[in-house]
Amino acid sequence: MNAMIDITNAEKTFTMHLQGGVELPVVRGVSFHVVSGECVVLSGPSGAGKSSILKMIFGNYRCDGGRIGIRHQGTVIDLAIAEPRQVLSVRRSTIGYVSQFLRAVPRVATIDVVAEPLIVNGIVRAEARAQAGTLLRRLNIPERLWALPPSTFSGGEQQRVNIARGFISDLPILLLDEPTASLDAANRAVVVELIDQKKHQGVAMVAIVHDDEIRHLIADRIVDVTSFASAA
Amino acid sequence: MAEQTLDDQPLLVAENLGKTYGRLIACRDVSFALYPGEVLAVVGESGSGKSTLLQLLSAQLAPTAGSVSYRMRDGVLRDLSALGEAERRFLFRTDWGFVHQDPAQGLRMAVSAGANVGERLMAVGWNHYGRIRDTASSWLERVEIDTDRIDDAPRTYSGGMRQRLQIARNLVTEPRLVFMDEPTGGLDVSVQARLLDLMRNLVSELGLAAIVVTHDLAVARLLSHRVMVMKGGRVIETGLTDQVLDDPREPYTQLLVSSILPA
């Protein structure tokens, strides 16, 4: 088996020092793997720790125990103990993350927000922008908006910009946190298509989706996180 | 990849760095390595020792404990306290930049903007007036200062323009490392956003390494890859910037993060 993501007994607890040191267990015993070309959907009620697990795989939340094995440039890196420089390298060339909300940088034009991940990886600006434009057009963001910073856009438009930014790179792993939450039917269908394309390219994906119909369309396997939450 | 072999060796290394004034401990036991192209933010409140640390790292202050080493352009890591005068001058005039919170400290307020930028070029041996002026002018453009203002002195500039001019003056010699002390402090919020965006682009285009001291966590989030949180002269927490800010572990860091007013 050639897993792109291989998680064993990962766990996470928040210690709230400002609330008298209350321990807030989030997840424990998280174990699953994802292979190339497969989309694993995490299921479970709100608060079960689905987003936290995605954040742990991205190295955004620190892991208190266990192992998060990521296949990166021909070797396996354990993100649970990786150095910051390694995590950054993994994010640059292996793992992409589409969050629910766009963290907008002031003043940066939409087209550049989307093109940035390619530019960081050494693709010339004109080419990166051309690819960004193709994706924005596909996601129905009109060209007259491309030069504006996305901070003024509607929620659905911002999310589509975020999706374009997340899907533009050819990274072997993609994490999707509610990628279709505030989209209309037409744009949801585009996202499903994009996910399907990534599968054919061999991308390993972990997704959170609440919409049953979308889940049915994209999931190759479902991992129920309730057992990880109740163990915590 | 070629990029990786180059980046594999640290540019600056601090080991058990400390500074005491008599019984007062300004900074103690600071150890870290900074790599080429990496931006490190040092955060903490006033009096936490972050400005002292910046002065130690940039050889403006001698440590009472530990050492700072820097990889010179010949690839050799050298202890800053053992450098000769010529090597120190090379670092200050060419290979390093230092952006002060108050532009008046980093600029010569009574001479023209062009001369402020050109001066650093002349210090490294440039002597062709036309070339110096052209380079100064292109740098003013890069920091979004109207080139019509090249002959005006910075005392006629607004706060935001002065800060951008200070950045141009520092970057014109293509330094590999820039120290910044509260670079957006004292500026209006709208001016801050513009400056941050500009710095972010310049740092990534030029592949600069930078150490940015700030009390503003938003500045750290936007500019830095890694963050060190200081309190009482010590580093109490360190890690990837988004990790430390989204998942802070230490009580003091949790307090800092939770004290940000939502916009």
Chai-1 contact restraints between the chains, C-beta under 6 A:
chainA,res_idxA,chainB,res_idxB,connection_type,confidence,min_distance_angstrom,max_distance_angstrom,comment,restraint_id
A,H17,B,P251,contact,1.0,0.0,6.0,A-B,restraint_1
A,H17,B,Q254,contact,1.0,0.0,6.0,A-B,restraint_2
A,L18,B,Q254,contact,1.0,0.0,6.0,A-B,restraint_3
A,N60,B,D242,contact,1.0,0.0,6.0,A-B,restraint_4
A,N60,B,D246,contact,1.0,0.0,6.0,A-B,restraint_5
A,Y61,B,D247,contact,1.0,0.0,6.0,A-B,restraint_6
A,R62,B,Q243,contact,1.0,0.0,6.0,A-B,restraint_7
A,R62,B,D247,contact,1.0,0.0,6.0,A-B,restraint_8
A,P84,B,R226,contact,1.0,0.0,6.0,A-B,restraint_9
A,P84,B,G239,contact,1.0,0.0,6.0,A-B,restraint_10
A,P84,B,L240,contact,1.0,0.0,6.0,A-B,restraint_11
A,V87,B,L240,contact,1.0,0.0,6.0,A-B,restraint_12
A,P106,B,A193,contact,1.0,0.0,6.0,A-B,restraint_13
A,P106,B,D197,contact,1.0,0.0,6.0,A-B,restraint_14
A,R107,B,D197,contact,1.0,0.0,6.0,A-B,restraint_15
